[in-house]
């Protein structure tokens, strides 16, 4: 079960031992460090290093862009990663029927750890239960086997394979496939 609270910075989501805090300016250096790390960057569609000016422009746009929401993932009061949702057609997130999520765990000790599922579970519960979307769509590099396996554990099914692999999950598949992991992370 999650809780959703409106804060001056945006929507905050808590559950499964983590808190999703809306991205604020004081997070930018940490986010850029994570994003530019080899571990994270090699799995991104854009593998270029991000500089401070590029990130500043992104953050400025983010403040007025209702088609996406971004959070820093906190576990035990420590930032460990970032997650987001966006629409593919620039409609506001609050009006979307389908969203594209993103996640990276920036702190090495949590990469590949069971706690890496917690932000995704909280985010997906928010999307399905609060935003009332119908489905989530993920685009994954074909060679990113870890992400493919991760998404399949969340109920995703492959729907297309070209340069990128397109995966989809609906509410029912997500709920059915995550019962055990939710139970474990809710302890």
FIKETI-733684 format. One record per residue (C-alpha): x, y, z; residue in three letters. Coordinates in steps of 0.25 Angstrom, whole numbers, plus 5000, padded with zeros to 4 digits. Each point is the difference from the previous one (the first is absolute). Layout:
// residues N
XYZALA;...
END
This chain:
// residues 187
500050005000UNK;500550144997UNK;499750145005UNK;500050124990UNK;500150145005UNK;500150134993UNK;501250095004UNK;500450134995UNK;501049934991UNK;499049904994UNK;499449875003UNK;500749915011UNK;499849855000UNK;500449915012UNK;499949855001UNK;500849875000UNK;501150065009UNK;500350124990UNK;499550144997UNK;500050064987UNK;500350155002UNK;499750104988UNK;501450044994UNK;500450145005UNK;501250084996UNK;500949955012UNK;499949864994UNK;500650044986UNK;501549985003UNK;499749865006UNK;499049964988UNK;501150044990UNK;501149925007UNK;499149885000UNK;499550024986UNK;501450024995UNK;500649885007UNK;500449884990UNK;499049915007UNK;498850094997UNK;500450074988UNK;500349874992UNK;498549965001UNK;499450134996UNK;499550034986UNK;500950135000UNK;501449955005UNK;500650144999UNK;500550065013UNK;499150115005UNK;500650135004UNK;499550105010UNK;499450104990UNK;499249884993UNK;499549965013UNK;499650145004UNK;499250014987UNK;499349875003UNK;499750045014UNK;499450134995UNK;499149934990UNK;499649905010UNK;499450105009UNK;499050044990UNK;499849874992UNK;498749935005UNK;500349884991UNK;501149945009UNK;500349995015UNK;501449975006UNK;500349955014UNK;501349975008UNK;499949865007UNK;500350015015UNK;500249875008UNK;500250025015UNK;500250154998UNK;501149984990UNK;499850034985UNK;500349874992UNK;499550034986UNK;499050074991UNK;498749964994UNK;499050074990UNK;498749994992UNK;499750074987UNK;499050004989UNK;500449974985UNK;499150114994UNK;500250125010UNK;498649985006UNK;500150035015UNK;500349885009UNK;498750025007UNK;499249984987UNK;500849884994UNK;499549864998UNK;501449954998UNK;501350045006UNK;501549974998UNK;500849985013UNK;501550015002UNK;500949965012UNK;501450005003UNK;500749965013UNK;501250095002UNK;500649955013UNK;500849874996UNK;499649925013UNK;498650004996UNK;500249974985UNK;499549864998UNK;499450005014UNK;498649965004UNK;499750145005UNK;500250054985UNK;498649944998UNK;499450095011UNK;500050144992UNK;499449934988UNK;498949935008UNK;499650145007UNK;500150074987UNK;499149904992UNK;499049995012UNK;499950164999UNK;499849994984UNK;499049895001UNK;499250035013UNK;500150165000UNK;500250044986UNK;499149884995UNK;500849974988UNK;499749884991UNK;501549954997UNK;501550035001UNK;500950004988UNK;501549975002UNK;501050024989UNK;501349915003UNK;501349984992UNK;500149864995UNK;501349985007UNK;499450045013UNK;499749865005UNK;499950055015UNK;498950104997UNK;499349904991UNK;500049905012UNK;499650115010UNK;498850044992UNK;499549864997UNK;500049985015UNK;499050125001UNK;499149944990UNK;500550064987UNK;499849934987UNK;500850024987UNK;499150074989UNK;501150044990UNK;501549984997UNK;500750104991UNK;501250085004UNK;499450005014UNK;499149905006UNK;498650055004UNK;499449945012UNK;498650035006UNK;499349975013UNK;498550025004UNK;499550025014UNK;499549855001UNK;501349944995UNK;500850095010UNK;499249975012UNK;500049854997UNK;501549994998UNK;500550095011UNK;499249945012UNK;501149935006UNK;501150114999UNK;499050105005UNK;499749915012UNK;501549995003UNK;500350154998UNK;498850045009UNK;500649935012UNK;
END
